[in-house]
């Protein structure tokens, strides 16, 4: 049977007899209770990512059922299948280490099983990029359906929502402003509904990027997880997936250099997560599209922050949806976007926006003429410390720290950081630069969200709220501060960061987009003598990871998975 066959005739198991393979497949399908008429329909696969280890996906079973309704109503046969599920806070050493594994799982199950289109149901911050990466590589018609954000809930006169608020209160706890009983009470009130983090963290950012790329249905990125519209969006995704069978568009027609640039624009306008730079580079890389960090700087200078959302503002992602959501934001940016980009609806972005201006709440989504911030939220830095780039979220940073030279206070590893950061004997002042090594993609730590180094307790208790922090790690999109991240190449691969020592001088200039270690080359050469990379396990996935992982500027994907 040809691979352009539909339904159960697609991707037949190879027994050397295609008729036998179809006969056997139908026999086993009948054991599932399916009628022959249903078995003759085209198949929409539904990636099922619910897990007891993933709180963000609590609502996935309900969404899957709604997708099934949409598929059945449109004349298709919905078949769900499980994949790896990545719950950020439940994985060690970090969920990013397993993002590529989930992408491989997703890609191969789409390729191997008889599905004509697929709906990808996920939300947690590494899940959506993994699904988009897998779909981009498999290139079967696909729709991304996100779970949606949780709702912030009132607590003692203010609304709380994970996870910017969790970091704010933890900082207060470390500074002695909140006691043990208080932090326990806050813990129980931070995340009280289904859904992803309530702020403009990585999950929300990737949901917005998926819609901007054209991989999600219009207006669905920010619908709260517990809103009835989220269920209706799932049903609509199922219906649309059937319509895409045999007609497309396929991910290769949607994820293009132009749509990737649109996604960068929206990322900047949202003041979105730094993690999204890594994930977007990985998704684009699956289609052979490089993400140019120098171009990011150009776009950042042209693209204002238009939304007032935590962690850089005051509102939550659900507020963004109520204020007009992605439709309002894209409308405001339309003169900067490539409008000829195709979307899963079969319309171009321009056709989607070809109508009257949508309603918008200017308290949340500002006009282009009166932005929340006149420049984009992210900048890339280059210099001898980061020849391939580093990322800083300037919209969440203290501008008073942007042009600085400081003394390095160095932590060799996460273990070293944990052991010494709060020591009363730590030699540190507010003007120093905290430097963390060996937390990048090539390290045993696997590039965790550890770049948001805590303010040393001895300084926090004197009122210090921010200081320059530098690492090859990531930080949560819910975090804030003057934090230089994703230093590439990383320390574990022999980048210059590996050879920074206590007392070295480092110069940071946001204006010049630069970060440099002020140590001469001869001294660096002496420090390199005897350096060795970390030793990974000799087998299993972590061995594969060590052999294939790329640096942050290339999306931390695996070398052999990138497109050409």
C-alpha positions in Angstrom: 0.0 0.0 0.0 1.3 3.5 -0.8 1.9 5.8 2.1 -0.6 8.3 0.7 -3.3 5.9 1.6 -5.8 7.0 4.3 -7.0 5.7 7.6 -6.1 2.2 8.6 -4.6 1.7 5.1 -1.8 4.1 6.0 1.6 3.0 7.2 0.9 -0.7 7.1 3.1 -3.0 9.1 5.5 -4.8 6.8 4.9 -8.5 6.7 5.7 -8.7 3.0 2.0 -9.0 2.2 0.1 -5.7 2.4 -3.3 -7.3 2.1 -2.6 -9.5 5.0 -1.3 -6.5 7.0 -4.6 -4.6 6.4 -6.6 -7.8 7.3 -4.7 -8.2 10.5 -4.9 -4.6 11.4 -8.7 -4.5 10.9 -9.1 -7.6 13.0 -7.2 -6.1 15.9 -9.1 -2.8 15.5 -12.4 -4.8 15.7 -11.2 -6.1 19.0 -11.4 -2.4 20.2 -15.1 -2.5 19.4 -14.9 -0.4 16.3 -17.4 -0.9 13.5 -16.3 -1.5 9.9 -17.8 1.9 8.9 -15.7 3.8 11.4 -12.6 1.9 10.3 -13.1 3.2 6.8 -12.8 6.8 7.9 -9.6 8.9 7.8 -7.8 8.9 11.2 -6.9 11.9 13.4 -4.3 11.0 16.0 -4.5 12.8 19.3 -1.3 13.1 21.3 -2.3 12.3 24.9 0.1 13.9 27.4 -1.8 13.5 30.7 0.3 12.3 33.6 0.2 12.1 37.4 3.6 13.8 37.2 2.3 16.8 35.2 -0.1 19.2 37.0 -0.3 21.5 34.0 -2.0 18.7 32.1 -4.8 17.9 34.6 -7.4 18.9 32.1 -5.9 17.0 29.1 -8.4 14.0 29.3 -11.3 16.4 29.1 -9.7 18.2 26.1 -9.1 14.8 24.4 -12.7 13.9 24.6 -13.7 17.2 23.1 -11.2 16.7 20.2 -12.8 13.3 19.6 -16.2 14.9 19.3 -15.0 17.3 16.7 -13.3 14.6 14.7 -16.3 12.3 14.8 -18.7 15.2 13.8 -16.5 16.0 10.8 -16.4 12.4 9.6 -13.0 11.2 10.9 -12.0 8.5 13.4 -10.2 9.9 16.4 -7.5 7.7 18.0 -5.6 9.0 21.0 -2.0 7.8 21.7 0.3 8.4 24.6 3.6 10.2 24.5 6.2 11.3 27.0 4.8 14.0 29.3 7.0 16.7 30.8 6.0 18.3 34.1 8.6 21.0 34.8 8.8 20.7 38.5 8.6 16.9 38.6 11.7 16.0 36.6 15.4 15.7 37.5 17.8 17.2 36.7 15.6 19.3 34.4 12.7 19.0 32.0 14.8 20.5 29.1 17.0 17.4 29.1 14.0 15.3 28.1 12.3 17.8 25.7 14.2 16.2 22.7 13.2 12.8 23.9 9.5 13.8 23.9 10.0 15.4 20.4 11.4 12.1 19.1 8.6 10.1 20.7 6.0 12.5 19.1 7.6 12.5 15.7 8.1 8.7 15.5 4.6 7.9 16.7 3.1 10.3 14.1 5.3 8.7 11.4 4.7 5.1 12.4 1.0 4.9 13.2 -1.8 5.2 10.7 -2.9 8.8 11.2 -3.7 11.3 8.5 -3.6 14.3 10.7 -2.8 14.9 14.4 -3.9 17.2 17.2 -1.1 17.8 19.8 -2.6 18.4 23.2 -0.1 19.9 25.7 0.7 22.9 27.7 3.6 22.6 30.2 6.5 24.7 29.0 8.7 22.0 27.4 5.8 20.1 26.1 4.6 22.5 23.4 8.0 23.0 21.9 8.6 19.2 22.0 5.3 18.7 20.1 6.0 21.4 17.6 9.5 20.0 17.0 8.1 16.5 16.4 5.3 17.8 14.2 7.7 19.9 12.2 9.9 16.8 11.5 7.1 14.4 10.8 5.3 16.9 8.5 1.8 15.4 8.8 -1.0 18.0 9.0 -1.0 19.0 12.7 -2.8 21.4 15.1 -1.3 22.5 18.4 -4.0 22.6 21.2 -2.7 24.1 24.4 -4.2 23.4 27.8 -4.5 27.1 28.7 -3.4 29.0 31.8 -4.6 28.6 35.3 -6.7 31.3 36.8 -5.2 33.6 39.4 -7.3 33.5 42.6 -7.8 36.0 45.4 -5.7 35.7 48.6 -5.7 38.3 51.4 -6.6 41.2 49.1 -4.5 40.3 46.1 -4.6 37.8 43.3 -2.0 35.1 43.2 -0.9 32.8 40.4 2.1 30.7 39.7 4.8 31.4 39.3 6.0 35.0 39.5 4.2 35.3 42.8 5.9 32.1 44.0 9.3 33.7 43.4 8.3 37.0 44.9 7.2 35.4 48.1 10.1 33.1 48.2 12.4 36.1 48.0 10.5 37.7 50.9 10.9 34.4 52.8 14.7 34.4 52.2 14.9 38.0 53.3 13.0 37.2 56.6 9.9 39.2 55.6 7.7 36.1 55.6 7.8 33.4 58.3 7.4 29.6 58.0 3.7 29.6 58.6 3.2 32.3 56.0 5.2 30.6 53.3 3.2 27.4 53.9 -0.1 29.3 53.5 1.1 31.0 50.3 2.3 27.6 49.0 -1.3 26.3 49.2 -2.7 29.3 47.3 -0.4 29.8 44.4 -1.8 27.2 42.0 -5.4 26.4 42.6 -6.9 25.5 39.2 -5.9 23.4 36.3 -3.7 24.9 33.7 -0.2 26.3 33.1 1.5 29.1 34.9 -0.8 32.1 35.1 1.8 34.7 34.0 3.8 35.3 30.8 6.1 32.4 31.6 7.4 29.9 29.1 4.1 28.0 28.7 2.2 31.1 28.0 4.9 32.4 25.7 5.0 29.2 23.7 1.2 29.1 23.4 1.4 32.6 21.9 4.2 31.5 19.6 2.3 28.5 18.4 -0.6 30.6 17.4 1.6 33.2 15.8 3.4 30.6 13.8 0.0 29.5 12.5 0.1 26.1 14.2 -2.9 26.8 16.5 -6.4 27.9 15.8 -6.9 31.7 16.0 -7.7 33.1 19.4 -7.0 30.0 21.4 -3.6 30.6 22.9 -4.7 32.3 26.1 -8.2 30.8 26.8 -8.0 29.8 30.5 -7.8 26.1 31.2 -11.1 26.1 33.1 -13.1 28.2 30.7 -15.8 26.5 28.6 -14.2 28.1 25.5 -11.1 25.9 26.0 -13.3 22.8 25.5 -15.0 24.3 22.5 -11.5 25.1 21.1 -10.6 21.5 21.5 -13.7 20.4 19.6 -12.9 22.9 16.8 -9.3 21.6 16.6 -10.7 18.1 16.0 -13.0 19.4 13.3 -10.3 21.4 11.6 -7.9 18.4 11.7 -10.3 16.4 9.6 -10.5 19.2 7.0 -6.7 19.3 6.7 -6.5 15.7 5.6 -5.2 15.5 2.1 -5.3 19.3 1.7 -3.0 20.6 4.4 -1.4 22.8 5.1 1.4 20.8 6.6 3.9 22.1 9.1 6.5 22.7 6.4 4.1 25.1 4.7 3.4 26.9 8.0 6.8 27.1 9.8 8.8 29.2 7.4 11.5 31.9 7.8 8.8 34.6 7.7 6.5 32.9 10.3 9.5 32.4 12.6 10.3 36.1 12.3 6.7 36.9 13.2 7.0 34.6 16.2 10.1 36.6 17.3 8.2 39.8 17.0 5.4 38.6 19.2 7.8 37.2 21.7 9.4 40.6 22.0 6.0 42.4 22.1 4.9 40.1 24.9 8.0 40.6 27.0 8.0 36.8 26.8 10.2 34.1 28.3 13.9 33.9 27.6 13.3 30.1 27.2 11.3 30.8 24.1 14.5 31.8 22.3 15.9 28.3 22.8 12.6 26.6 21.9 11.9 28.6 18.8 15.5 28.0 17.6 14.8 24.3 18.1 11.4 24.3 16.3 12.8 26.4 13.4 15.9 24.3 13.2 13.8 21.2 12.5 12.8 22.9 9.2 16.4 24.0 8.6 15.7 27.6 9.6 18.4 29.3 11.7 17.5 31.7 14.5 19.8 34.7 14.1 20.5 36.4 17.5 21.9 39.5 15.8 18.5 39.7 13.9 16.8 39.3 17.3 18.5 42.5 18.4 17.4 44.4 15.4 13.8 43.3 15.8 14.0 44.0 19.5 14.9 47.6 18.8 12.0 47.9 16.4 9.3 46.1 18.4 7.9 47.6 21.6 6.5 45.7 24.5 2.7 46.1 24.2 1.3 44.0 27.0 1.3 44.7 30.7 1.8 41.2 32.1 3.7 39.6 34.9 6.6 39.2 35.5 7.3 42.6 33.8 3.9 44.1 34.4 0.9 43.6 36.7 -1.6 41.4 34.9 -2.0 37.6 34.2 -2.4 35.6 31.0 -6.1 35.2 31.6 -6.4 39.0 31.7 -4.7 39.1 28.4 -7.3 36.8 26.9 -10.1 38.9 28.3 -8.4 42.1 27.0 -8.6 40.9 23.4 -5.8 38.3 23.4 -3.7 37.3 20.5 -6.2 38.8 17.9 -5.7 42.2 19.4 -2.0 41.9 19.8 -1.5 40.7 16.2 -3.7 43.5 14.9 -1.5 46.0 16.7 1.6 44.5 15.2 0.2 43.8 11.7 2.3 46.5 10.0 5.5 44.7 11.3 4.3 41.1 10.4 4.6 39.0 7.3 1.0 38.7 6.4 1.4 36.1 3.7 2.2 33.3 6.2 -0.1 30.3 6.0 -2.0 29.1 9.1 -3.7 25.8 10.0 -7.1 27.3 9.0 -6.0 27.4 5.4 -6.0 31.2 5.6 -3.0 33.5 5.6 -2.3 35.7 8.7 -3.3 38.7 6.6 -6.6 37.1 5.7 -7.2 36.4 9.4 -6.5 40.1 10.2 -8.4 41.5 7.2 -11.3 42.9 9.1 -12.3 45.6 11.6 -10.1 46.2 14.6 -10.9 43.8 17.4 -12.1 45.0 20.8 -9.1 45.7 23.1 -8.6 46.7 26.7 -5.8 49.2 26.6 -5.1 48.7 30.3 -3.6 45.4 29.3 -2.7 45.6 25.6 -1.3 48.9 24.7 -1.3 50.6 21.3 1.8 50.6 19.2 1.9 54.4 19.5 1.8 54.2 23.4 3.6 51.0 24.3 4.3 49.6 27.7 7.9 49.7 26.9 9.3 51.3 23.7 11.7 48.5 22.9 11.4 44.7 22.9 11.8 42.6 26.0 14.9 40.6 25.1 18.4 41.3 23.8 21.2 39.1 22.8 24.7 39.9 24.1 28.0 39.0 22.4 31.7 39.2 23.4 34.6 37.0 24.4 32.5 35.5 27.2 29.7 34.7 24.8 30.9 34.6 21.2 27.8 32.7 20.1 25.5 34.8 22.2 23.8 35.2 25.6 20.3 36.4 26.4 19.1 39.0 28.8 15.4 39.9 29.5 15.8 43.7 29.7 12.1 44.2 30.3 12.4 42.3 33.6 15.8 43.8 34.6 17.0 46.9 36.5 18.2 49.4 33.9 20.5 50.9 36.5 22.6 47.7 36.1 22.8 47.8 32.3 26.2 49.5 31.9 28.5 48.0 34.5 31.9 46.5 35.3 32.0 44.2 38.2 34.0 41.7 40.2 33.1 38.0 39.6 31.9 35.9 42.5 32.1 32.5 41.0 30.2 29.3 41.7 31.6 26.2 40.0 28.4 24.2 40.0 24.8 24.1 41.3 26.1 22.1 44.2 28.7 24.8 45.0 26.0 27.5 44.6 23.7 25.7 47.1 26.5 25.2 49.6 27.9 28.8 49.6 25.3 31.3 48.4 23.9 32.0 51.9 27.2 31.6 53.8 27.8 34.6 56.1 31.4 34.3 55.1 30.7 34.7 51.3 32.8 37.6 50.0 30.2 39.5 48.0 28.8 43.0 47.6 25.8 44.4 45.7 28.1 45.6 43.0 29.6 42.2 42.3 28.6 39.9 39.4 27.4 36.4 40.5 28.7 33.8 38.0 27.4 30.3 37.8 29.3 27.7 35.7 28.6 24.2 34.5 24.8 24.5 34.2 24.6 24.7 30.4 23.3 22.1 27.9 26.6 20.2 27.8 26.7 19.8 31.6 25.4 17.0 33.7 22.9 19.5 35.0 21.3 19.7 31.5 20.7 23.5 31.5 18.1 23.9 34.3 16.2 27.0 35.2 18.9 27.9 37.7 20.2 31.2 36.1 18.0 33.2 38.5 20.6 32.9 41.2 19.2 33.9 44.5 20.4 37.1 46.1 22.8 36.0 48.9 20.9 36.0 52.1 23.4 38.5 53.8 22.5 41.0 51.0 18.8 40.2 50.7 18.3 41.0 54.4 19.8 44.5 53.8 17.3 45.2 51.1 19.2 44.2 48.0 16.6 43.1 45.4 18.7 42.7 42.2 22.3 42.3 41.0 24.0 41.1 37.8 23.9 37.4 37.5 25.6 35.4 34.7 25.4 31.8 33.7 25.0 29.2 31.0 21.7 28.1 32.5 18.2 29.1 31.8 15.7 30.9 34.0 11.9 30.5 34.3 9.9 32.8 32.2 8.1 33.8 35.4 11.3 35.2 36.9 12.8 38.7 36.8 16.1 40.5 37.4 19.3 41.5 35.6 20.2 38.0 34.6 22.5 37.0 31.7 21.6 33.6 30.5 22.4 30.9 27.8 26.0 31.9 27.6 27.3 30.0 24.5 29.4 28.1 24.3 28.8 26.8 27.8 31.4 26.0 30.4 31.1 22.2 30.1 32.0 22.4 26.4 35.1 24.5 27.2 33.7 27.9 26.6 35.4 30.9 28.2 32.9 30.8 31.1 34.7 27.7 32.3 37.7 29.7 33.1 36.3 32.7 35.0 37.7 32.9 38.5 36.8 34.8 41.6 37.9 38.4 41.4 38.0 38.6 37.6 36.5 41.7 36.1 33.6 41.4 33.7 32.1 44.3 31.6 28.4 44.3 30.8 26.9 46.8 28.3 23.3 46.4 27.2 23.8 49.5 24.9 26.7 47.8 23.1 25.1 44.3 23.4 28.3 43.0 24.9 29.6 40.9 27.7 33.4 40.5 28.1 35.8 38.9 30.5 38.6 41.3 31.2 41.4 38.8 31.5 44.3 38.5 28.9 44.6 35.6 26.5 47.8 34.3 28.0 46.2 33.9 31.4 43.2 32.2 29.9 45.5 29.8 28.0 47.2 28.9 31.4 43.8 28.2 32.9 42.8 25.9 30.1 45.7 23.6 30.8 44.4 20.3 32.2 40.7 21.1 31.6 38.4 18.1 31.0 34.8 17.9 30.0 32.3 16.2 32.3 31.8 12.4 32.1 28.3 11.3 31.2 26.9 7.8 31.7 28.1 5.3 29.2 24.7 4.2 28.1 21.0 5.1 27.7 19.4 8.4 26.8 21.8 10.5 28.7 24.7 9.1 26.7 22.8 10.0 23.5 22.1 13.5 25.0 25.8 14.0 25.7 26.9 12.9 22.2 24.3 14.9 20.3 23.2 18.0 22.2 23.8 21.4 20.7 24.4 24.8 22.3 21.8 27.3 23.4 22.0 29.4 20.2 21.0 26.3 18.2 18.1 25.4 20.4 19.7 22.7 22.6 18.3 20.2 20.0 20.1 17.1 18.9 22.5 17.4 16.0 21.0 14.5 14.1 17.5 15.8 14.4 18.0 19.2 12.8 16.6 19.8 9.3 18.6 20.8 6.3 
